[in-house]
């Protein structure tokens, strides 16, 4: 998504460094996609499974609601603990009084 949002040409790129960075990013993404298709990604390159579970519930944050507090789930390898932390954070936000009330 980040790569797709990059402009095809950058302003103030007289030396071509920004264009080179964009091309390097494209090459890196292509190499990652190829290794993923071949099931050869390194462990640190694999998407953490918590994101798969959060995709099913629309992610950790509701984009249509107002942000009332900064919330972060603990970084662990226990998926259930992470999901429980997200559920608790959502409950606290839902229970908070409306802004300006």
N, C-alpha and C positions, 0 to 999 in steps of 0.2 A: 504494500500500500504506500509506503514511504517513497519507494522508487517511482511508482506510477504518478506520484504528485510532483515529482521534480520537473522543472521546465526543460524543454528541449534545448534551449539556449539560456545561458546565464548573463545577467547584466554585469558589467565591470569585470569581465573575464578576459582581459587583454592577453594574458600569458597562457590561457587555456587550462589553468589549474583546476578550475571548477568543472569544466567539461571532462577533464581527465578523471577527476574524482567520481563523476557520474558514471563514466564508462567502467571504472574499476568496480563500482557498486553493482553495475549490471553483470559484470563477469563473475563477481562473487556470488550473486544471487543465482545465476545460471549454474555455477559449479555446485552450490548447495542443493538446488533442485535435482540435478543429475545424480548426486550422491544419495539424495533422499529416495529417488526412484529405484536406485540400486540397493537400497537398505544398507548404506555404508556411512551414514552420518556418525560423527563422534558423539559421545553421550552429551557433551556440553552444547552441541548443535541441535539436539532434539527438543522439540517444543515440550515444555513441562505439561504433564497430564492434567494439571488443575485447569488449564485453559480449555481443554476439551469439555470438561464438566461444566465450566462456566459458560461456554458457548450455548449449552442446552438450556440455560436459565437466563440468557440474555446478557451475560457478563456480570462483573462484580458491581457495576453501578447502573442505575437507571438514568439514561441520557435525558429523559423527559422531566426528571425531578430536579429540584434545586439542591445544590450541594450545601448541606448544613454543617458538615464536619469532615475533616480529613480522616480517612479510615484506611488502614492497611492490615491485611491478613499476615500472620507470622509466616516467615519463610521457613518451611520445613519440607520434609519429604513425605509427610503424612497428609494425603489428599483429604481425608475426612476431617482432620483438624483444621485445614485451611478452609474448607467449605463451611464448617461450623462457624469459624471466625467471620466469614463473609455474611452468613445468615444473621449472626448476632449484631454485626455492624448495621445491616439493613433494618433490623428491628429497632435499634437505638435511633436511627435516622427517622424511621416511621413514627416513633413515639415522641420525637422532639416537637416542641411547639412551632407553629408556622413562623417564618421570619417576619419580624415586625409586630408580632402579637404580644 
